[in-house]
Amino acid sequence: MKYSIGIDLGGTDIKAGLMGTDGKLSCRIIVSTRVSEGAKAIAIRIAQTIQQVITTTETETHQSDDSKGEIIGIGLGAPGLIIAGSGIIHFSPNFPGWTDIPLLEYVSAELDGINIPLYIDNDVNVMVLGELHHGAGVGYENVVALTLGTGVGGGVVINRKVYHGTWNTAGELGHTVVQPDGRECGCGNRGCLEAYAGARHIVERTQQKIAEGRKTCLNPEGLSPKQIAQAATDGDKLAQDIFSETGRYIGVALTSIAHILNPQIAIIGGGIAAAGEDILFQHIRAEFAKRAMDIPGNMDIVPAKLGNDAGLVGAAMLAYSDK
């Protein structure tokens, strides 16, 4: 069996894992990112993590250094705008000051004596790649994905290939406008999906309703989407209304996306999606069904299957992207 290494670079942690061609992960390692120390320090930690995965693999299998040849590539998923094929992160909102950072060059320089190809792509492109090959997207050709977390990320697959667009910015589905002149989004626009389905905005909408006098069991201080989802599950009407509204906005966005791209399936993951079928997904599907054109084979809307492993699996799949 051939193997690849996946690296999931986040603002808090660097996660790594070894993946076989069967999609199973092993040798999982997590280290702190420590963003404040800068790109080169992070590159050193990424390289050390890669070396640790390789060393652990060799130790567990009692193989010689020749076993490095079994690892065909190393893939890295990172947030932000990635210049495809260059190894450069043009901009990343989670890493202040990162502009045109040649991250793969930095990592490669630290991998002394390890001659394994390196690949990089945006974290949501990586997520959809993982779901395509080993998750909810198995068997599909044309896929869109949303990740509902701090923000709302997106990814597009056309004919089983991640679509990057002319300027490598395709897939910014979270900035689909769902409410003209609506809530201000972090991107500077108004009315984006992210301004209604991102974690901070869900909390802010809930706090606003509480301030207006809505009855609820929720404490507005230190509130989180997970707490709101649990309250909705427990029957809190305000919490249910917040997630119903969130689902409707997602359904509005998916309607436009479906009319433009005509994908077979939309895969929705991230922490907000953990609210589940009754609290969130039924509202997404209902709004989509109400708005989408009546055409044969309308798009399926499903939760992601890989959970927190999607980034690692997808990153490891980058090693096969040019095969």
C-alpha positions as CSV (number, residue, x, y, z in Angstrom):
1,M,0.0,0.0,0.0
2,K,1.1,3.5,-0.8
3,Y,0.9,6.3,1.8
4,S,0.6,10.1,2.0
5,I,0.9,12.5,4.8
6,G,-1.8,15.1,5.5
7,I,-1.2,18.3,7.4
8,D,-4.1,20.5,8.6
9,L,-2.8,23.9,9.4
10,G,-5.2,25.9,11.7
11,G,-5.0,29.0,13.8
12,T,-4.8,26.9,17.0
13,D,-3.3,23.6,16.1
14,I,-1.2,21.8,13.4
15,K,-2.6,18.3,12.9
16,A,-0.9,15.6,11.0
17,G,-1.6,12.1,10.0
18,L,-0.5,9.2,7.7
19,M,-3.1,8.0,5.2
20,G,-3.1,4.8,3.2
21,T,-4.8,4.5,-0.2
22,D,-7.8,3.0,1.7
23,G,-8.4,6.4,3.3
24,K,-7.6,5.2,6.8
25,L,-5.5,7.5,9.1
26,S,-2.8,6.6,11.5
27,C,0.1,8.2,13.3
28,R,-2.0,11.2,14.3
29,I,0.0,14.1,15.8
30,I,-1.2,17.5,17.1
31,V,1.0,20.4,18.0
32,S,0.3,24.1,18.8
33,T,0.5,26.5,15.8
34,R,1.7,29.5,17.9
35,V,0.7,32.0,15.1
36,S,2.4,34.9,16.8
37,E,5.9,33.4,16.2
38,G,5.6,33.9,12.4
39,A,5.6,31.9,9.2
40,K,9.2,30.5,9.5
41,A,8.7,29.2,13.0
42,I,5.4,27.5,11.9
43,A,7.2,26.0,8.9
44,I,9.8,24.5,11.3
45,R,7.0,22.9,13.4
46,I,5.3,21.6,10.3
47,A,8.6,20.0,9.2
48,Q,9.2,18.5,12.6
49,T,5.7,17.1,12.6
50,I,6.2,15.5,9.2
51,Q,9.5,14.0,10.4
52,Q,7.8,12.6,13.5
53,V,5.1,11.0,11.3
54,I,7.8,9.4,9.1
55,T,9.9,8.2,12.1
56,T,6.8,6.8,13.9
57,T,5.8,5.0,10.7
58,E,9.3,3.4,10.4
59,T,9.4,2.4,14.0
60,E,5.9,0.8,14.0
61,T,6.6,-1.1,10.8
62,H,10.2,-2.0,11.7
63,Q,11.3,-0.8,8.2
64,S,14.5,0.8,7.1
65,D,14.9,4.3,5.6
66,D,13.9,2.8,2.3
67,S,10.3,2.8,3.6
68,K,10.3,6.6,2.9
69,G,9.7,5.6,-0.7
70,E,6.3,4.3,0.3
71,I,5.2,7.8,1.1
72,I,4.3,9.3,-2.2
73,G,3.5,12.9,-1.1
74,I,2.8,15.4,1.6
75,G,-0.3,17.6,1.4
76,L,-1.0,20.7,3.4
77,G,-4.4,22.4,3.9
78,A,-4.2,26.0,5.0
79,P,-6.8,28.8,5.4
80,G,-6.7,31.7,3.0
81,L,-6.0,32.5,-0.6
82,I,-3.5,29.9,-2.0
83,I,-1.8,30.6,-5.3
84,A,-2.4,27.2,-6.9
85,G,0.8,25.3,-8.0
86,S,3.1,27.9,-6.4
87,G,3.2,26.9,-2.7
88,I,2.5,30.5,-1.8
89,I,-0.2,31.7,0.6
90,H,-1.2,35.1,-0.8
91,F,-3.3,36.1,2.2
92,S,-4.7,34.4,5.2
93,P,-7.1,36.1,7.6
94,N,-6.2,33.6,10.4
95,F,-2.5,34.6,10.2
96,P,-1.9,38.3,10.7
97,G,0.7,39.8,8.4
98,W,0.9,36.8,6.1
99,T,1.1,38.1,2.6
100,D,2.7,36.1,-0.2
101,I,4.3,33.6,2.2
102,P,6.2,30.8,0.3
103,L,5.2,28.3,3.0
104,L,6.1,25.1,1.0
105,E,9.6,26.6,0.3
106,Y,10.0,27.2,4.1
107,V,8.9,23.7,5.0
108,S,11.0,22.1,2.3
109,A,14.1,23.9,3.5
110,E,13.6,22.3,7.0
111,L,13.0,18.7,5.6
112,D,16.7,18.0,5.2
113,G,17.2,14.7,3.4
114,I,13.5,14.0,2.9
115,N,12.8,14.0,-0.8
116,I,9.0,13.7,-0.9
117,P,6.8,16.0,-3.1
118,L,4.9,18.8,-1.2
119,Y,1.5,20.1,-2.1
120,I,-0.8,22.9,-0.7
121,D,-4.4,24.1,-1.1
122,N,-7.0,26.1,0.7
123,D,-8.4,24.3,3.7
124,V,-12.0,24.0,2.4
125,N,-10.8,22.8,-1.0
126,V,-9.0,20.2,0.9
127,M,-12.1,19.3,3.0
128,V,-14.2,18.8,-0.1
129,L,-11.5,16.7,-1.7
130,G,-11.5,14.5,1.4
131,E,-15.3,14.1,1.3
132,L,-15.2,13.5,-2.4
133,H,-12.9,10.5,-2.1
134,H,-13.6,9.0,1.3
135,G,-16.8,10.7,2.6
136,A,-20.2,11.9,1.6
137,G,-19.1,12.7,-1.9
138,V,-18.0,9.2,-2.9
139,G,-19.6,8.3,-6.2
140,Y,-20.4,11.9,-7.3
141,E,-18.8,13.9,-10.1
142,N,-19.9,17.5,-9.3
143,V,-20.0,18.6,-5.7
144,V,-20.1,21.8,-3.6
145,A,-19.2,22.0,0.0
146,L,-19.8,24.5,2.8
147,T,-18.1,24.5,6.2
148,L,-20.0,26.4,8.9
149,G,-17.6,27.5,11.6
150,T,-16.2,30.8,12.7
151,G,-16.8,31.8,9.1
152,V,-18.4,30.0,6.2
153,G,-16.0,28.4,3.7
154,G,-16.8,26.8,0.4
155,G,-15.4,24.4,-2.1
156,V,-16.4,23.4,-5.7
157,V,-15.6,20.1,-7.5
158,I,-16.3,19.8,-11.2
159,N,-15.8,16.5,-12.9
160,R,-14.1,15.2,-9.7
161,K,-11.5,18.1,-9.8
162,V,-11.4,21.0,-7.3
163,Y,-12.2,24.1,-9.3
164,H,-9.9,27.0,-8.4
165,G,-11.1,29.7,-10.9
166,T,-9.1,32.2,-12.9
167,W,-7.5,33.9,-9.9
168,N,-7.6,31.0,-7.5
169,T,-10.5,32.4,-5.6
170,A,-13.3,30.1,-6.7
171,G,-15.4,28.6,-4.0
172,E,-15.9,31.6,-1.7
173,L,-19.5,30.4,-1.2
174,G,-19.8,32.0,2.2
175,H,-19.8,35.4,0.5
176,T,-22.8,34.7,-1.6
177,V,-25.2,37.6,-0.9
178,V,-28.5,36.4,0.7
179,Q,-29.8,39.7,2.0
180,P,-29.0,42.9,0.0
181,D,-28.0,45.7,2.5
182,G,-28.1,43.1,5.3
183,R,-25.7,42.5,8.1
184,E,-22.1,43.6,7.7
185,C,-19.7,40.8,6.9
186,G,-16.0,40.5,7.8
187,C,-15.2,40.8,4.1
188,G,-16.5,44.3,4.0
189,N,-19.7,43.5,2.0
190,R,-23.2,43.3,3.5
191,G,-25.7,40.5,3.5
192,C,-23.2,37.6,2.9
193,L,-24.2,34.1,4.0
194,E,-21.3,34.2,6.5
195,A,-23.0,37.2,8.2
196,Y,-25.9,34.9,9.0
197,A,-24.4,31.4,9.3
198,G,-21.0,32.1,10.8
199,A,-20.6,31.3,14.5
200,R,-20.1,34.9,15.7
201,H,-23.0,36.1,13.8
202,I,-25.3,33.4,15.1
203,V,-24.4,34.4,18.6
204,E,-24.8,38.1,17.8
205,R,-28.3,37.6,16.4
206,T,-29.3,35.6,19.4
207,Q,-28.0,38.2,21.8
208,Q,-29.8,40.9,19.9
209,K,-33.1,39.0,20.2
210,I,-32.5,38.5,24.0
211,A,-31.8,42.3,24.3
212,E,-35.1,42.9,22.5
213,G,-36.9,41.0,25.2
214,R,-37.3,37.5,23.7
215,K,-37.8,34.8,26.4
216,T,-35.1,32.1,26.5
217,C,-33.2,29.9,28.8
218,L,-30.0,31.2,27.3
219,N,-27.5,33.5,29.1
220,P,-26.3,36.1,26.6
221,E,-22.9,36.2,28.3
222,G,-20.3,33.8,27.0
223,L,-22.8,32.3,24.5
224,S,-21.7,29.8,21.8
225,P,-23.5,28.2,18.8
226,K,-23.2,24.8,20.6
227,Q,-25.2,26.2,23.5
228,I,-27.8,27.6,21.2
229,A,-28.1,24.3,19.4
230,Q,-28.5,22.4,22.6
231,A,-31.2,24.9,23.8
232,A,-33.0,24.4,20.5
233,T,-32.9,20.6,21.0
234,D,-34.3,21.1,24.5
235,G,-37.2,23.1,23.1
236,D,-36.2,26.7,23.5
237,K,-38.2,28.6,21.0
238,L,-35.8,31.5,20.5
239,A,-32.9,29.0,19.8
240,Q,-35.1,27.1,17.4
241,D,-36.0,30.3,15.6
242,I,-32.3,31.3,15.3
243,F,-31.4,28.0,13.7
244,S,-34.5,27.9,11.5
245,E,-33.5,31.4,10.2
246,T,-29.9,30.2,9.7
247,G,-31.1,27.2,7.7
248,R,-33.3,29.4,5.5
249,Y,-30.4,31.7,4.6
250,I,-28.2,28.6,3.8
251,G,-31.1,27.3,1.6
252,V,-31.3,30.7,-0.2
253,A,-27.5,30.6,-0.9
254,L,-27.6,27.0,-2.1
255,T,-30.4,27.8,-4.5
256,S,-28.2,30.4,-6.3
257,I,-25.2,28.0,-6.2
258,A,-27.3,25.2,-7.6
259,H,-28.7,27.4,-10.4
260,I,-25.2,28.5,-11.4
261,L,-23.3,25.2,-11.1
262,N,-25.9,22.4,-11.1
263,P,-24.0,20.1,-8.8
264,Q,-25.3,16.7,-7.8
265,I,-24.8,17.2,-4.1
266,A,-24.0,19.9,-1.5
267,I,-22.0,18.6,1.5
268,I,-22.3,20.7,4.7
269,G,-19.8,20.4,7.5
270,G,-18.2,22.3,10.4
271,G,-19.2,22.9,14.0
272,I,-22.5,24.6,13.2
273,A,-23.6,21.7,11.1
274,A,-23.4,19.5,14.2
275,A,-26.8,21.0,15.2
276,G,-28.2,18.2,13.0
277,E,-31.2,17.3,11.0
278,D,-34.1,18.5,13.1
279,I,-32.5,21.8,14.2
280,L,-30.8,22.8,11.0
281,F,-30.8,20.6,7.9
282,Q,-34.6,20.3,7.6
283,H,-34.8,24.1,7.3
284,I,-32.1,24.2,4.7
285,R,-33.8,21.6,2.5
286,A,-37.2,23.2,2.9
287,E,-36.0,26.6,1.8
288,F,-34.1,25.1,-1.1
289,A,-37.1,23.0,-2.2
290,K,-39.3,26.2,-2.1
291,R,-36.9,28.2,-4.2
292,A,-35.0,25.9,-6.6
293,M,-36.2,25.4,-10.2
294,D,-38.1,22.2,-10.7
295,I,-35.5,20.2,-12.8
296,P,-34.7,16.5,-13.0
297,G,-32.2,15.3,-10.4
298,N,-32.2,18.3,-8.0
299,M,-29.2,18.6,-5.7
300,D,-28.9,16.5,-2.6
301,I,-28.1,18.3,0.6
302,V,-26.2,16.1,3.2
303,P,-24.0,16.5,6.2
304,A,-20.3,15.8,5.9
305,K,-19.2,12.4,7.0
306,L,-15.5,12.8,7.9
307,G,-15.9,15.4,10.7
308,N,-12.6,16.6,12.1
309,D,-10.7,14.2,9.8
310,A,-11.8,15.9,6.6
311,G,-8.9,18.3,6.6
312,L,-6.3,15.5,7.1
313,V,-7.8,13.1,4.6
314,G,-8.2,15.8,2.0
315,A,-4.7,17.2,2.5
316,A,-3.3,13.6,2.1
317,M,-5.3,13.3,-1.1
318,L,-3.4,16.3,-2.6
319,A,-0.6,13.8,-3.1
320,Y,-2.8,12.1,-5.8
321,S,-4.0,15.3,-7.4
322,D,-1.6,15.2,-10.3
323,K,-1.6,11.5,-10.7
